[in-house]
């Protein structure tokens, strides 16, 4: 008998030819190499996938068209307001039920205290009879006490034993996790946990997922290849006028100038002054932009995978 293979994949019940034949029908994990046309070039809007005319950048370094990102934030803000109203409505319903239940328990405890304070006695079958001498006659009261005493005497002794014998199974106290607000039919903690997660306070960035405000958008001055003022086409470095494709690029926030990171470290960083506008800036005013992608593996992720279960 041949020895079992110790190589990776040796336990696979299918041969290589069978896996290759079944892969076209969706068997196993599918992978596809992404070409340059499938990647987002530098200077393109992350929402519309088109060249950004009035470009702005978010604190995460992604580039957007101002109209697209503002419209997105306004739409998301409206959705969050509606979700917040729905959540507050659900939370208010839980709080209202809690108040009603606590009021019901308070009245029940008050009635119990009043009956005990006025000298309540056990009636037939455990019912409580309150003695009110101002209303009932003395004869009627004595008659009630006599009948009640007879009923108590007729009761089995184990009933009175259960009231004070906490070690008995029937009378053992039961621990309740939220005993202060739980009374069998209502559990405040479970009601709160059953509510959906509260909506975030602010709309999130479409790429990074971090909260984003309109005032956090940074205007960019992108220099396009061609005549001055032209839009579309390749993006050039504001200092060296070299094309920016997959290289690391930075933006100086006070001036909005976009340049290669190598030019920034060589010319701008030593003097902390923008080479184009001569504006002073601080180290925190430098934003590293997300680089463009291409079909080359060195530019980033170029393979898309989709997992499908197999027989192994």
C-alpha positions in Angstrom: 0.0 0.0 0.0 1.3 3.4 -1.0 2.3 5.8 1.8 -0.1 8.7 2.4 1.2 12.0 0.9 2.5 14.5 3.4 2.5 17.3 1.0 0.0 20.2 1.4 -3.2 19.2 -0.2 -2.5 15.5 0.0 -5.8 14.8 1.7 -7.8 16.4 -1.1 -10.3 13.8 -2.6 -10.1 15.5 -6.0 -7.2 15.4 -8.4 -5.6 18.5 -9.9 -7.4 17.9 -13.2 -10.8 17.5 -11.5 -10.3 20.7 -9.5 -9.3 22.6 -12.6 -12.3 21.4 -14.4 -14.7 22.2 -11.6 -13.2 25.6 -10.9 -15.0 27.1 -13.9 -18.3 26.1 -12.4 -17.7 27.8 -9.1 -16.1 25.1 -7.0 -13.6 26.2 -4.5 -12.2 29.7 -3.8 -12.3 31.9 -6.9 -9.5 34.4 -7.6 -9.2 37.0 -10.2 -6.2 39.2 -11.1 -7.2 42.8 -11.3 -5.9 44.9 -14.2 -5.0 48.6 -14.2 -8.5 49.4 -15.5 -10.0 47.8 -12.4 -7.9 50.1 -10.0 -8.6 53.6 -9.0 -6.0 56.0 -10.3 -4.6 58.9 -8.2 -6.7 62.0 -8.3 -10.0 60.1 -8.9 -13.0 60.4 -6.6 -13.5 57.4 -4.4 -17.3 57.7 -4.7 -17.9 58.5 -8.4 -14.7 56.8 -9.8 -14.2 59.8 -12.0 -11.5 62.6 -12.1 -12.1 64.9 -9.2 -12.6 68.5 -10.5 -13.1 70.2 -7.2 -11.0 67.8 -5.2 -11.1 67.5 -1.4 -9.3 65.1 0.9 -10.5 63.6 4.2 -8.2 63.1 7.3 -7.7 59.5 6.1 -6.0 60.7 2.9 -8.8 59.7 0.4 -9.7 62.0 -2.4 -13.3 62.9 -3.3 -15.2 65.3 -5.5 -16.6 68.0 -3.2 -20.1 67.6 -4.7 -20.1 63.8 -4.3 -18.8 63.8 -0.7 -21.1 66.6 0.5 -24.1 64.9 -1.0 -23.1 61.7 0.6 -22.7 63.3 4.1 -26.1 65.1 3.8 -27.9 61.9 2.8 -26.2 59.9 5.6 -27.0 62.7 8.2 -30.7 62.5 7.3 -30.7 58.7 7.6 -29.0 59.0 11.0 -31.6 61.5 12.2 -34.4 59.1 11.3 -32.6 56.2 12.9 -32.0 58.2 16.1 -35.7 59.1 16.3 -36.7 55.5 15.9 -34.2 54.5 18.6 -35.3 57.2 21.0 -38.9 56.1 20.5 -38.1 52.5 21.3 -36.0 53.5 24.3 -38.8 55.8 25.6 -41.2 52.9 25.3 -39.0 50.7 27.5 -38.6 53.5 30.1 -42.4 54.1 30.1 -43.0 50.4 30.7 -40.4 50.4 33.5 -42.1 53.4 35.2 -45.5 51.7 34.9 -44.2 48.5 36.4 -42.4 50.2 39.3 -45.6 52.2 40.0 -47.6 49.0 40.0 -45.1 47.4 42.4 -45.1 50.5 44.6 -48.9 50.4 45.0 -48.7 46.7 45.7 -46.2 47.2 48.5 -48.2 50.1 49.9 -51.3 48.1 50.0 -49.5 45.3 51.7 -48.0 47.7 54.3 -51.4 49.3 55.0 -53.1 45.9 55.5 -50.3 44.9 57.9 -50.4 48.2 59.7 -54.2 48.0 60.2 -54.0 44.5 61.7 -55.0 42.4 58.7 -55.8 38.8 59.5 -55.8 35.8 57.3 -59.2 35.0 55.8 -60.5 31.9 54.1 -58.2 30.3 51.7 -55.4 32.9 52.4 -57.5 36.0 51.6 -56.7 39.1 53.7 -59.6 40.8 55.6 -58.9 44.3 56.9 -60.5 45.1 60.3 -62.1 48.6 60.1 -63.8 49.3 63.5 -65.1 52.7 62.3 -67.3 51.0 59.7 -68.1 47.5 60.9 -70.0 47.0 64.1 -68.4 45.4 67.1 -70.5 42.2 66.8 -69.6 41.8 63.1 -66.0 42.2 64.0 -66.0 39.6 66.6 -67.8 37.2 64.3 -65.2 37.8 61.6 -62.4 37.2 64.1 -64.0 34.0 65.3 -64.4 32.7 61.7 -60.9 33.7 60.8 -59.4 32.0 63.8 -61.3 28.8 62.9 -59.9 29.0 59.4 -56.4 29.5 60.6 -56.7 26.6 63.0 -58.0 24.4 60.3 -55.0 25.1 58.0 -52.3 22.5 57.8 -49.3 23.3 60.0 -46.9 23.0 57.1 -48.3 26.2 55.5 -47.2 28.3 58.5 -43.9 26.3 58.5 -43.2 27.3 54.8 -43.5 31.0 55.7 -40.5 30.8 58.0 -38.6 27.8 56.8 -36.5 29.1 54.0 -34.6 25.8 53.7 -37.6 24.0 52.3 -37.7 23.6 48.6 -41.1 25.2 48.2 -40.2 28.3 50.3 -36.5 28.7 49.3 -35.9 32.3 47.9 -35.0 32.5 44.3 -32.1 34.7 43.2 -33.0 37.2 40.5 -30.3 38.9 38.6 -32.0 42.3 38.5 -34.3 41.9 41.4 -34.8 45.6 42.0 -36.5 46.1 38.7 -37.6 42.6 37.7 -40.9 41.1 38.8 -41.5 38.1 36.6 -43.0 39.9 33.6 -40.6 42.7 33.1 -36.8 42.7 33.0 -35.4 46.2 32.3 -31.9 44.9 31.5 -33.1 42.4 29.0 -35.4 45.0 27.4 -32.4 47.4 27.0 -30.2 44.6 25.6 -32.9 43.7 23.1 -32.9 47.2 21.6 -30.9 47.7 18.4 -27.5 49.5 18.7 -27.8 53.3 19.0 -26.9 55.0 15.7 -23.6 57.0 15.6 -23.6 60.7 16.2 -22.0 61.5 12.9 -21.9 60.1 9.4 -18.9 57.9 8.7 -16.4 58.3 5.9 -17.2 55.9 3.0 -13.7 54.5 2.9 -12.2 54.7 6.4 -15.4 54.4 8.4 -14.4 57.1 10.8 -16.8 59.9 11.8 -16.5 62.8 9.3 -17.5 66.4 9.4 -17.9 68.9 6.5 -15.3 71.2 8.1 -12.7 68.4 8.1 -12.6 68.3 4.3 -9.3 69.7 3.0 -9.4 71.5 -0.4 -6.7 70.2 -2.9 -5.1 72.1 -5.7 -4.5 69.3 -8.3 -2.3 70.2 -11.2 -3.4 68.4 -14.3 -1.3 67.7 -17.4 -1.9 70.1 -20.2 -2.8 73.8 -20.4 -3.3 75.7 -17.2 -6.7 75.2 -15.7 -7.4 72.0 -17.5 -9.2 69.2 -15.7 -9.0 65.5 -16.2 -6.0 63.6 -17.3 -2.8 62.9 -15.4 -2.0 64.5 -12.1 1.4 66.2 -11.8 3.5 67.1 -8.8 3.3 70.8 -7.9 7.1 71.0 -7.4 8.8 68.6 -9.9 5.9 68.4 -12.4 6.3 64.7 -12.6 3.3 62.5 -13.1 1.9 61.0 -9.8 0.7 57.4 -10.3 1.5 55.0 -7.6 4.2 57.0 -5.7 3.6 58.3 -2.2 2.2 61.9 -2.3 1.4 64.4 0.4 -0.7 67.5 0.7 0.2 70.7 2.7 -3.1 71.7 4.3 -2.6 75.5 4.5 -1.8 75.8 0.8 -3.6 72.7 -0.5 -0.6 71.9 -2.8 -0.1 68.2 -3.7 3.5 67.0 -4.3 5.5 63.8 -4.2 6.7 62.7 -0.8 10.3 62.7 -2.0 10.0 66.4 -3.0 8.4 67.3 0.3 11.2 65.6 2.3 13.9 67.2 0.1 12.6 70.8 -0.3 9.7 71.5 2.0 10.5 69.7 5.2 13.9 71.3 6.0 12.5 74.8 5.9 8.8 74.0 6.9 7.7 76.3 4.1 5.6 75.4 1.0 7.9 75.5 -2.1 5.0 76.8 -4.3 3.3 79.4 -2.1 6.0 80.1 0.5 3.5 79.6 3.3 4.7 78.4 6.6 3.3 75.1 7.9 3.7 72.8 10.9 4.4 69.1 10.9 0.7 68.3 11.7 -0.4 70.2 8.6 1.1 67.5 6.3 -1.4 64.9 5.1 -0.2 61.7 3.4 -2.6 60.9 0.5 -3.7 57.4 -0.5 -1.6 56.3 -3.4 -3.0 55.2 -6.7 -3.2 51.6 -7.8 -2.2 49.8 -10.9 -2.0 46.2 -12.2 1.5 45.7 -10.7 1.8 43.8 -7.5 4.0 46.4 -5.9 1.2 49.0 -6.0 -1.0 47.1 -3.6 -3.7 44.4 -3.7 -4.1 43.1 -7.3 -5.9 39.8 -6.7 -9.6 39.6 -5.7 -10.7 36.3 -4.0 -14.1 34.9 -3.3 -14.4 32.0 -0.8 -16.5 29.0 -1.7 -16.7 25.8 0.4 -15.0 22.6 -0.9 -15.1 18.9 0.0 -12.0 19.1 2.1 
